[in-house]
Amino acid sequence: MPERRYRVLALATHPVQYMSPIFRKMAGQPELDLHVAYCSLRGAEAGYDPEFGATVHWDMPLLEGYPWTHVPNRGSGSESFFGICNPGVWKLIREGEFDAVLGFTGYRCATFWMALLAAKLSKTAFLFGTDAVTLTPRDGRGWKVTPKRIFWPWLFRLADQVIVPSSGSRDLMYSLRQPPDRVTLTPYSVDNDWWIEQSSKVDRQAVRAGWGVSQTDAVVLFCAKLQPWKRPLDVLGAFAKADIAKAQLIFAGEGPLRAQLEAEATSLGVVDRVRFLGFVNQTQLPAIYTAADLMVLSSEYDAFAVVVNEAMCCGCPVIASDKVGAARDLVAPVAPEFVYPCGDVEVLSKVLRSALSDRPRLASLAAAASKRIAAWSPKQNIAGTIEAIRIAVSRLGREPRHPSAAHSASPSSPAGPQKLPE
């Protein structure tokens, strides 16, 4: 057992398929006595996702392997300020005797501010951050930039330590005059071990045969929601323009642009070389990444995009627009020429043509992608989080709870739903 052990509450809006494995690994850390509080159970329960345009129920266990509680939401559940309003977090934090609270709700909801005030009054370290890499919002409304430039420096000074998932987010904090010693990088990661293991089990030839693709064909993958800001039409246009012999384009994802994409594929004369898989659940994705030769992510706004992590874990190199957060941390270190100006279909088509015309080099890039992702894993995420907690608790002049303290859980404390103050 470590000399110091931190009692930590992670406050999240809802279970997320890429965060649950991180929570499971955090719960096994001897330095942490972790508990997760969810503002809703959306994601763990089947529900309609308006961005996918479909009912979604993730087929991965989202609530297993770590202690958690559901704090009832008294809000509407909408994206408004009072849509996420969980008064129970007040008592949870005030009576929980936590060393630190990790805020993953975002500041645009009432629960965030309840948690922040409760933590301040309890002399509990409160850590939060952003995945944003720019002040420009996804909706492109330029008027929002100036208020953010004024408000955000004050906002993030409220954190006892700012936690950011990418180097782009870190640099944004620096540009807002946050001192470097108040900002900690906690790399956006997925469960690398799971993705690598699942990929190793894939019968690549069988998956490709199911798509009607031969072993000599090149497979280009687009894996994302078919939404305007993901710009899937750019990929389709670039694929048609590249005019690569014996190449197939696979769309894995669902959304409102599907009908337009299908019509455009016919118009461009490539409909016989384009396949739409629709919504693909988590356990099916390793096979798709492993069977592809190259993935393209063309988003005009993607704070990070963990699909890049997933693909690289499965040995699939990635081309990404310069508006994708992961392009800087994961794609550029492997192949800087695979980062292209967002929206430039002509350049993207040239990158595609160059990449697929040299298949041996593409295979070597697959190995380089696997090597790069090994250095961007839950191990680095959790180490960064623990260091951020240590700094934040020290900044308040507090000593963390000792493992033998009455309220500190033992390493063998049961995972699953727990009863905490409501």
The 8 nearest C-alpha neighbors of each residue, nearest first, counted from 0:
[[1, 29, 2, 402, 30, 3, 4, 410],
 [2, 0, 3, 30, 29, 4, 402, 401],
 [1, 3, 0, 4, 401, 402, 30, 399],
 [4, 2, 1, 401, 399, 30, 5, 400],
 [3, 5, 30, 31, 401, 402, 400, 399],
 [4, 6, 31, 399, 98, 32, 7, 400],
 [5, 7, 32, 97, 98, 31, 33, 407],
 [8, 6, 33, 99, 97, 100, 98, 5],
 [7, 9, 100, 34, 35, 33, 101, 10],
 [10, 8, 101, 35, 100, 36, 34, 102],
 [9, 11, 36, 102, 103, 35, 101, 37],
 [12, 10, 103, 37, 104, 13, 36, 38],
 [11, 13, 38, 104, 37, 39, 103, 10],
 [14, 12, 39, 40, 37, 11, 41, 38],
 [15, 13, 42, 61, 43, 40, 41, 16],
 [16, 14, 18, 17, 19, 13, 42, 61],
 [15, 17, 18, 19, 61, 14, 59, 57],
 [16, 18, 189, 15, 19, 20, 190, 21],
 [19, 17, 21, 15, 20, 16, 22, 14],
 [18, 20, 22, 21, 61, 16, 17, 15],
 [21, 19, 23, 22, 18, 190, 24, 17],
 [22, 20, 18, 24, 19, 23, 25, 377],
 [21, 23, 25, 19, 20, 24, 26, 18],
 [24, 22, 20, 64, 26, 65, 21, 25],
 [23, 25, 21, 27, 26, 22, 20, 28],
 [26, 24, 22, 28, 27, 23, 21, 381],
 [27, 25, 23, 24, 33, 28, 65, 22],
 [26, 28, 24, 25, 29, 23, 410, 31],
 [27, 29, 25, 30, 31, 26, 24, 32],
 [30, 28, 31, 0, 27, 1, 410, 4],
 [31, 29, 4, 28, 1, 5, 3, 32],
 [32, 30, 5, 4, 29, 28, 33, 6],
 [31, 33, 6, 5, 7, 408, 407, 26],
 [34, 32, 7, 26, 31, 8, 6, 35],
 [33, 35, 8, 66, 67, 9, 7, 36],
 [34, 36, 67, 9, 8, 10, 66, 68],
 [35, 37, 10, 68, 67, 69, 9, 11],
 [38, 36, 69, 11, 13, 39, 12, 70],
 [37, 39, 12, 70, 13, 72, 69, 11],
 [40, 38, 13, 37, 41, 12, 72, 69],
 [39, 41, 13, 43, 42, 14, 44, 37],
 [40, 42, 43, 39, 13, 44, 14, 46],
 [43, 41, 44, 14, 40, 56, 45, 15],
 [44, 42, 40, 41, 61, 14, 45, 56],
 [43, 45, 42, 41, 56, 46, 40, 57],
 [46, 44, 56, 55, 42, 54, 43, 47],
 [47, 45, 54, 55, 44, 48, 56, 41],
 [46, 48, 54, 53, 55, 49, 45, 52],
 [47, 49, 51, 50, 53, 52, 54, 55],
 [50, 48, 52, 51, 47, 53, 254, 54],
 [51, 49, 52, 48, 254, 224, 226, 255],
 [52, 50, 254, 253, 53, 48, 49, 224],
 [51, 53, 49, 254, 50, 48, 255, 253],
 [54, 52, 51, 47, 48, 55, 49, 253],
 [55, 53, 47, 46, 48, 45, 56, 52],
 [54, 56, 46, 45, 47, 53, 48, 57],
 [55, 57, 45, 44, 42, 58, 46, 43],
 [58, 56, 59, 280, 55, 42, 281, 43],
 [57, 59, 56, 281, 280, 282, 60, 61],
 [58, 60, 57, 61, 281, 16, 282, 280],
 [61, 59, 62, 63, 58, 43, 57, 19],
 [60, 62, 19, 63, 59, 43, 14, 16],
 [63, 61, 60, 415, 64, 19, 65, 43],
 [64, 62, 415, 65, 60, 61, 414, 23],
 [63, 65, 23, 414, 415, 62, 66, 26],
 [64, 66, 414, 23, 415, 26, 63, 67],
 [67, 65, 414, 415, 34, 416, 417, 35],
 [68, 66, 35, 416, 34, 36, 417, 415],
 [67, 69, 36, 416, 417, 37, 35, 70],
 [68, 70, 37, 36, 71, 38, 39, 67],
 [69, 71, 38, 87, 37, 85, 68, 72],
 [72, 70, 85, 69, 73, 38, 39, 87],
 [71, 73, 85, 74, 84, 38, 83, 70],
 [74, 72, 84, 85, 71, 75, 83, 86],
 [75, 73, 82, 84, 83, 72, 81, 76],
 [74, 76, 82, 77, 73, 83, 81, 72],
 [75, 77, 82, 74, 83, 78, 72, 81],
 [76, 78, 82, 75, 79, 83, 74, 81],
 [79, 77, 82, 80, 76, 83, 81, 108],
 [78, 80, 82, 77, 81, 108, 83, 107],
 [81, 79, 108, 82, 107, 109, 78, 83],
 [82, 80, 83, 84, 74, 79, 109, 108],
 [81, 83, 76, 77, 74, 75, 79, 80],
 [84, 82, 74, 81, 108, 76, 110, 72],
 [83, 85, 74, 110, 109, 81, 73, 72],
 [84, 86, 72, 87, 110, 73, 71, 88],
 [87, 85, 88, 89, 84, 110, 113, 73],
 [88, 86, 421, 89, 85, 90, 70, 91],
 [89, 87, 91, 86, 90, 92, 85, 114],
 [90, 88, 87, 91, 92, 117, 86, 93],
 [91, 89, 93, 92, 88, 87, 94, 420],
 [90, 92, 88, 420, 89, 95, 94, 93],
 [91, 93, 95, 90, 94, 89, 88, 117],
 [92, 94, 90, 91, 95, 121, 117, 89],
 [93, 95, 92, 91, 96, 90, 420, 97],
 [94, 96, 92, 97, 91, 93, 420, 419],
 [97, 95, 94, 98, 93, 92, 6, 406],
 [98, 96, 6, 99, 95, 7, 123, 8],
 [97, 99, 6, 123, 5, 7, 399, 124],
 [100, 98, 124, 7, 123, 97, 125, 8],
 [99, 101, 8, 125, 7, 9, 102, 126],
 [102, 100, 9, 126, 127, 10, 8, 125],
 [101, 103, 127, 10, 104, 126, 100, 9],
 [104, 102, 11, 10, 105, 101, 127, 12],
 [105, 103, 12, 11, 102, 111, 106, 10],
 [104, 106, 107, 103, 111, 108, 102, 129],
 [105, 107, 111, 108, 104, 112, 109, 110],
 [108, 106, 80, 105, 109, 111, 79, 104],
 [107, 109, 80, 110, 106, 83, 111, 81],
 [108, 110, 84, 111, 112, 81, 80, 83],
 [111, 109, 84, 113, 112, 85, 108, 114],
 [112, 110, 114, 109, 113, 106, 108, 115],
 [111, 113, 115, 114, 110, 109, 116, 106],
 [114, 112, 110, 116, 111, 115, 117, 89],
 [113, 115, 117, 111, 112, 116, 118, 110],
 [114, 116, 112, 118, 117, 113, 111, 119],
 [115, 117, 119, 118, 113, 114, 112, 120],
 [118, 116, 114, 120, 115, 119, 89, 93],
 [119, 117, 123, 121, 115, 116, 120, 122],
 [120, 118, 122, 116, 121, 117, 123, 115],
 [119, 121, 117, 118, 122, 116, 123, 93],
 [122, 120, 118, 123, 119, 93, 117, 92],
 [123, 121, 119, 120, 118, 124, 395, 98],
 [122, 124, 118, 121, 99, 98, 119, 125],
 [123, 125, 99, 392, 391, 159, 100, 98],
 [126, 124, 100, 159, 99, 158, 101, 118],
 [127, 125, 101, 160, 158, 159, 161, 102],
 [126, 128, 102, 161, 162, 101, 158, 103],
 [127, 129, 162, 161, 163, 130, 126, 155],
 [128, 130, 131, 163, 168, 127, 162, 105],
 [129, 131, 302, 168, 164, 163, 132, 303],
 [132, 130, 302, 129, 168, 133, 134, 167],
 [131, 133, 168, 167, 171, 302, 130, 324],
 [134, 132, 135, 131, 171, 136, 168, 167],
 [133, 135, 144, 136, 147, 132, 131, 148],
 [134, 136, 133, 144, 139, 141, 137, 143],
 [137, 135, 139, 138, 134, 140, 143, 133],
 [136, 138, 139, 300, 135, 228, 140, 299],
 [137, 139, 136, 140, 135, 228, 141, 300],
 [140, 138, 137, 136, 141, 135, 143, 142],
 [141, 139, 142, 138, 143, 136, 135, 137],
 [140, 142, 143, 144, 139, 135, 136, 145],
 [141, 143, 144, 140, 145, 146, 139, 135],
 [144, 142, 141, 146, 145, 140, 147, 135],
 [143, 145, 147, 134, 142, 146, 141, 135],
 [144, 146, 148, 147, 143, 142, 149, 141],
 [147, 145, 149, 148, 143, 144, 150, 142],
 [148, 146, 150, 144, 149, 151, 145, 143],
 [147, 149, 145, 146, 150, 151, 144, 152],
 [148, 150, 146, 147, 151, 145, 152, 153],
 [151, 149, 147, 153, 152, 148, 146, 154],
 [150, 152, 154, 147, 153, 148, 149, 155],
 [153, 151, 175, 154, 155, 150, 156, 149],
 [154, 152, 156, 151, 150, 155, 157, 149],
 [155, 153, 151, 156, 152, 157, 150, 158],
 [156, 154, 157, 158, 152, 153, 151, 161],
 [155, 157, 153, 158, 154, 152, 177, 159],
 [156, 158, 155, 154, 159, 153, 125, 115],
 [159, 157, 160, 126, 156, 155, 125, 161],
 [158, 160, 391, 125, 126, 124, 157, 161],
 [159, 161, 158, 126, 181, 391, 182, 387],
 [160, 162, 182, 128, 127, 158, 126, 181],
 [163, 161, 128, 183, 127, 182, 184, 185],
 [162, 164, 184, 128, 185, 168, 165, 129],
 [165, 163, 186, 187, 185, 184, 130, 168],
 [166, 164, 168, 167, 186, 163, 169, 184],
 [165, 167, 169, 168, 170, 328, 164, 184],
 [166, 168, 132, 170, 165, 169, 171, 324],
 [169, 167, 132, 171, 165, 166, 170, 131],
 [168, 170, 166, 172, 167, 171, 163, 165],
 [171, 169, 173, 167, 172, 168, 166, 174],
 [170, 172, 168, 174, 169, 173, 132, 167],
 [173, 171, 175, 169, 170, 174, 177, 168],
 [174, 172, 170, 177, 176, 175, 171, 169],
 [173, 175, 171, 176, 172, 170, 177, 169],
 [176, 174, 172, 173, 152, 177, 171, 148],
 [177, 175, 173, 174, 178, 172, 152, 179],
 [176, 178, 173, 172, 175, 179, 181, 152],
 [177, 179, 181, 180, 176, 173, 182, 172],
 [180, 178, 181, 182, 177, 173, 183, 172],
 [179, 181, 178, 182, 183, 177, 160, 390],
 [182, 180, 160, 179, 178, 161, 177, 183],
 [181, 183, 161, 179, 180, 162, 160, 184],
 [184, 182, 162, 387, 161, 163, 185, 383],
 [183, 185, 163, 164, 186, 162, 383, 165],
 [184, 186, 380, 383, 164, 163, 384, 162],
 [187, 185, 164, 380, 165, 188, 184, 375],
 [188, 186, 164, 185, 165, 380, 189, 305],
 [189, 187, 376, 377, 186, 375, 308, 190],
 [188, 190, 17, 191, 377, 308, 376, 309],
 [189, 191, 193, 192, 20, 377, 194, 188],
 [190, 192, 194, 193, 189, 195, 312, 376],
 [191, 193, 195, 190, 194, 196, 312, 197],
 [194, 192, 196, 191, 190, 195, 197, 198],
 [195, 193, 197, 191, 196, 192, 312, 198],
 [194, 196, 198, 192, 312, 193, 197, 313],
 [195, 197, 193, 199, 198, 194, 192, 200],
 [198, 196, 194, 200, 199, 195, 193, 285],
 [197, 199, 195, 285, 201, 200, 196, 313],
 [198, 200, 196, 197, 201, 195, 313, 202],
 [199, 201, 197, 198, 202, 196, 286, 195],
 [202, 200, 198, 203, 286, 199, 197, 289],
 [203, 201, 205, 204, 206, 200, 286, 290],
 [204, 202, 290, 206, 205, 201, 207, 289],
 [203, 205, 207, 206, 202, 208, 214, 290],
 [204, 206, 208, 202, 207, 203, 209, 201],
 [207, 205, 209, 203, 208, 204, 290, 202],
 [206, 208, 212, 210, 204, 209, 205, 290],
 [207, 209, 211, 205, 210, 212, 206, 204],
 [210, 208, 206, 207, 211, 205, 212, 204],
 [209, 211, 207, 208, 212, 206, 274, 213],
 [210, 212, 208, 209, 207, 213, 206, 247],
 [213, 211, 207, 208, 210, 216, 214, 209],
 [214, 212, 216, 215, 208, 207, 211, 204],
 [213, 215, 216, 212, 204, 207, 217, 208],
 [216, 214, 213, 217, 245, 212, 246, 218],
 [217, 215, 245, 246, 213, 214, 212, 218],
 [216, 218, 246, 247, 292, 245, 219, 215],
 [219, 217, 247, 291, 292, 246, 248, 216],
 [218, 220, 248, 293, 294, 247, 292, 291],
 [221, 219, 294, 249, 248, 293, 250, 295],
 [220, 222, 250, 295, 294, 251, 249, 296],
 [223, 221, 251, 252, 250, 220, 224, 306],
 [224, 222, 252, 225, 221, 251, 229, 253],
 [223, 225, 252, 253, 226, 254, 51, 50],
 [224, 226, 254, 253, 256, 252, 255, 223],
 [225, 227, 229, 224, 228, 254, 256, 255],
 [228, 226, 230, 229, 225, 256, 231, 255],
 [229, 227, 230, 299, 226, 298, 300, 137],
 [228, 230, 298, 227, 226, 231, 297, 299],
 [231, 229, 227, 228, 232, 298, 233, 297],
 [232, 230, 234, 233, 229, 225, 235, 297],
 [233, 231, 235, 230, 234, 236, 260, 263],
 [234, 232, 236, 231, 235, 230, 344, 237],
 [235, 233, 237, 231, 232, 236, 238, 297],
 [234, 236, 232, 238, 233, 237, 239, 231],
 [235, 237, 233, 239, 234, 238, 232, 240],
 [238, 236, 348, 240, 234, 344, 239, 235],
 [239, 237, 235, 241, 236, 240, 234, 348],
 [238, 240, 236, 242, 237, 241, 235, 269],
 [239, 241, 237, 242, 238, 348, 236, 345],
 [240, 242, 348, 238, 239, 352, 243, 237],
 [243, 241, 239, 240, 244, 238, 352, 246],
 [244, 242, 241, 246, 245, 352, 238, 355],
 [243, 245, 246, 242, 216, 217, 247, 241],
 [246, 244, 216, 217, 243, 247, 215, 272],
 [245, 247, 217, 216, 244, 243, 218, 248],
 [246, 248, 218, 272, 273, 219, 217, 249],
 [249, 247, 273, 219, 220, 218, 272, 274],
 [248, 250, 220, 274, 273, 275, 221, 219],
 [249, 251, 275, 221, 276, 222, 220, 252],
 [252, 250, 222, 276, 277, 221, 279, 275],
 [253, 251, 278, 277, 224, 223, 222, 250],
 [252, 254, 277, 278, 51, 225, 224, 257],
 [253, 255, 225, 51, 52, 224, 256, 226],
 [254, 256, 257, 225, 226, 52, 258, 253],
 [257, 255, 259, 225, 254, 258, 226, 260],
 [256, 258, 260, 259, 255, 254, 261, 225],
 [259, 257, 261, 260, 256, 262, 255, 263],
 [258, 260, 262, 256, 257, 261, 263, 255],
 [259, 261, 263, 257, 258, 262, 264, 256],
 [262, 260, 258, 264, 259, 263, 257, 265],
 [261, 263, 259, 265, 260, 264, 258, 266],
 [262, 264, 266, 260, 265, 261, 259, 267],
 [265, 263, 270, 261, 267, 269, 262, 266],
 [266, 264, 270, 268, 262, 263, 267, 269],
 [265, 267, 263, 268, 264, 262, 269, 270],
 [268, 266, 264, 265, 269, 263, 239, 270],
 [267, 269, 265, 266, 270, 264, 271, 239],
 [270, 268, 272, 264, 271, 267, 265, 273],
 [269, 271, 264, 265, 273, 272, 268, 261],
 [270, 272, 269, 273, 268, 274, 265, 264],
 [273, 271, 247, 269, 270, 248, 274, 246],
 [274, 272, 248, 270, 271, 249, 247, 269],
 [273, 275, 249, 250, 248, 276, 272, 210],
 [276, 274, 250, 277, 249, 251, 273, 252],
 [275, 277, 251, 250, 274, 278, 252, 279],
 [278, 276, 252, 253, 251, 275, 279, 250],
 [279, 277, 252, 253, 251, 280, 276, 51],
 [280, 278, 252, 277, 251, 283, 284, 281],
 [281, 279, 283, 282, 57, 58, 278, 284],
 [280, 282, 283, 284, 58, 57, 59, 279],
 [281, 283, 284, 280, 58, 285, 59, 279],
 [284, 282, 281, 280, 285, 286, 279, 287],
 [283, 285, 287, 286, 281, 282, 288, 279],
 [286, 284, 288, 198, 287, 283, 289, 197],
 [287, 285, 289, 284, 201, 288, 283, 290],
 [286, 288, 284, 290, 285, 289, 291, 283],
 [287, 289, 285, 291, 310, 290, 286, 313],
 [290, 288, 286, 313, 287, 291, 285, 198],
 [289, 291, 203, 287, 288, 286, 207, 206],
 [292, 290, 218, 288, 289, 293, 219, 220],
 [293, 291, 218, 315, 219, 217, 290, 294],
 [292, 294, 219, 316, 315, 291, 317, 220],
 [295, 293, 220, 317, 219, 221, 318, 316],
 [294, 296, 318, 221, 317, 319, 220, 297],
 [297, 295, 319, 298, 318, 221, 320, 294],
 [296, 298, 320, 230, 319, 229, 295, 341],
 [299, 297, 229, 300, 230, 228, 296, 301],
 [298, 300, 322, 228, 341, 229, 297, 301],
 [301, 299, 298, 322, 137, 228, 323, 302],
 [302, 300, 323, 303, 304, 324, 298, 322],
 [301, 303, 324, 131, 130, 132, 323, 300],
 [302, 304, 324, 325, 301, 323, 305, 130],
 [305, 303, 306, 301, 307, 325, 302, 324],
 [304, 306, 308, 307, 303, 309, 188, 189],
 [307, 305, 309, 308, 304, 310, 222, 223],
 [306, 308, 305, 310, 309, 304, 311, 317],
 [309, 307, 305, 311, 306, 310, 312, 189],
 [308, 310, 306, 312, 307, 311, 305, 313],
 [309, 311, 315, 313, 307, 288, 312, 308],
 [310, 312, 314, 315, 313, 308, 368, 309],
 [313, 311, 309, 310, 314, 195, 369, 194],
 [314, 312, 310, 311, 289, 198, 315, 195],
 [313, 315, 365, 311, 312, 369, 368, 366],
 [314, 316, 311, 310, 365, 313, 293, 292],
 [317, 315, 365, 293, 311, 368, 364, 294],
 [318, 316, 294, 295, 293, 319, 330, 315],
 [317, 319, 337, 295, 338, 294, 296, 316],
 [320, 318, 296, 338, 297, 295, 326, 317],
 [319, 321, 341, 339, 297, 322, 338, 340],
 [320, 322, 340, 323, 339, 338, 341, 326],
 [323, 321, 320, 299, 300, 324, 341, 301],
 [322, 324, 301, 326, 321, 325, 320, 303],
 [325, 323, 303, 302, 326, 301, 327, 322],
 [324, 326, 303, 328, 329, 327, 323, 304],
 [327, 325, 330, 324, 323, 329, 328, 319],
 [326, 328, 325, 331, 329, 330, 324, 332],
 [327, 329, 325, 326, 330, 331, 166, 332],
 [328, 330, 325, 326, 327, 332, 331, 371],
 [329, 331, 326, 333, 332, 334, 327, 328],
 [330, 332, 335, 334, 333, 327, 326, 329],
 [333, 331, 330, 334, 329, 335, 328, 371],
 [332, 334, 331, 330, 368, 367, 335, 364],
 [333, 335, 331, 336, 337, 332, 330, 364],
 [336, 334, 331, 337, 338, 332, 333, 330],
 [335, 337, 338, 334, 339, 331, 350, 318],
 [336, 338, 318, 335, 334, 339, 319, 350],
 [339, 337, 319, 336, 320, 335, 321, 318],
 [338, 340, 320, 321, 337, 341, 347, 319],
 [341, 339, 321, 320, 343, 342, 338, 346],
 [342, 340, 320, 343, 321, 299, 339, 322],
 [341, 343, 344, 340, 233, 299, 297, 230],
 [344, 342, 345, 346, 341, 340, 347, 339],
 [343, 345, 347, 237, 346, 233, 342, 348],
 [344, 346, 348, 347, 343, 349, 237, 240],
 [347, 345, 349, 348, 344, 343, 350, 339],
 [348, 346, 344, 350, 349, 345, 237, 351],
 [347, 349, 237, 241, 351, 345, 346, 350],
 [350, 348, 352, 346, 351, 347, 353, 345],
 [351, 349, 347, 353, 348, 352, 354, 346],
 [350, 352, 348, 354, 349, 353, 355, 347],
 [351, 353, 349, 355, 350, 241, 354, 356],
 [352, 354, 350, 356, 351, 355, 349, 357],
 [355, 353, 351, 352, 356, 357, 350, 361],
 [354, 356, 352, 357, 353, 358, 351, 217],
 [355, 357, 353, 354, 352, 358, 243, 351],
 [358, 356, 355, 360, 359, 354, 361, 353],
 [357, 359, 361, 360, 355, 356, 362, 354],
 [360, 358, 362, 361, 357, 363, 364, 356],
 [361, 359, 363, 362, 358, 357, 364, 354],
 [362, 360, 358, 364, 359, 363, 365, 357],
 [361, 363, 365, 359, 360, 364, 358, 366],
 [364, 362, 360, 366, 365, 361, 367, 359],
 [365, 363, 367, 361, 366, 362, 368, 360],
 [364, 366, 314, 362, 368, 316, 363, 367],
 [365, 367, 369, 363, 364, 368, 314, 370],
 [366, 368, 364, 370, 369, 365, 333, 371],
 [369, 367, 365, 371, 311, 366, 370, 364],
 [370, 368, 366, 372, 367, 371, 314, 312],
 [369, 371, 367, 373, 368, 372, 366, 374],
 [372, 370, 368, 373, 369, 374, 367, 329],
 [371, 373, 375, 374, 369, 370, 368, 312],
 [374, 372, 370, 371, 375, 376, 369, 191],
 [373, 375, 372, 371, 376, 370, 379, 378],
 [376, 374, 372, 373, 379, 186, 188, 371],
 [375, 377, 188, 378, 379, 374, 373, 191],
 [378, 376, 380, 379, 188, 381, 21, 190],
 [377, 379, 376, 381, 380, 382, 375, 383],
 [378, 380, 382, 377, 376, 381, 383, 375],
 [381, 379, 185, 377, 186, 383, 378, 382],
 [380, 382, 384, 383, 378, 379, 377, 385],
 [383, 381, 379, 385, 384, 380, 378, 386],
 [382, 384, 185, 386, 380, 381, 385, 379],
 [383, 385, 381, 387, 386, 382, 185, 388],
 [384, 386, 388, 382, 387, 383, 381, 389],
 [385, 387, 389, 383, 384, 388, 382, 390],
 [388, 386, 384, 390, 389, 385, 183, 383],
 [389, 387, 391, 385, 386, 390, 392, 384],
 [390, 388, 386, 392, 387, 391, 393, 385],
 [389, 391, 393, 387, 388, 392, 394, 386],
 [390, 392, 394, 388, 159, 160, 393, 389],
 [391, 393, 395, 389, 394, 390, 124, 397],
 [394, 392, 396, 390, 395, 391, 397, 389],
 [393, 395, 391, 396, 392, 390, 159, 397],
 [396, 394, 393, 392, 397, 391, 124, 122],
 [397, 395, 393, 394, 392, 398, 391, 122],
 [398, 396, 395, 392, 393, 399, 394, 98],
 [397, 399, 400, 396, 393, 392, 3, 98],
 [400, 398, 5, 98, 4, 3, 401, 397],
 [399, 401, 4, 5, 404, 402, 398, 6],
 [400, 402, 404, 403, 4, 3, 399, 2],
 [403, 401, 404, 4, 407, 400, 3, 409],
 [402, 404, 401, 405, 407, 400, 406, 409],
 [405, 403, 401, 407, 402, 406, 400, 408],
 [404, 406, 407, 403, 408, 402, 401, 400],
 [405, 407, 404, 408, 96, 403, 400, 6],
 [408, 406, 404, 405, 402, 32, 409, 6],
 [407, 409, 412, 32, 406, 410, 402, 411],
 [408, 410, 411, 412, 407, 402, 32, 403],
 [411, 409, 412, 408, 29, 27, 32, 28],
 [410, 412, 409, 413, 408, 414, 27, 26],
 [413, 411, 409, 410, 408, 414, 66, 65],
 [414, 412, 411, 415, 66, 65, 64, 417],
 [415, 413, 66, 65, 64, 412, 63, 416],
 [414, 416, 66, 65, 63, 67, 417, 64],
 [417, 415, 67, 68, 66, 418, 414, 69],
 [418, 416, 68, 67, 66, 419, 415, 414],
 [417, 419, 68, 420, 416, 421, 67, 69],
 [418, 420, 421, 417, 91, 68, 95, 94],
 [421, 419, 91, 90, 418, 94, 95, 87],
 [420, 87, 91, 90, 419, 70, 88, 89]]
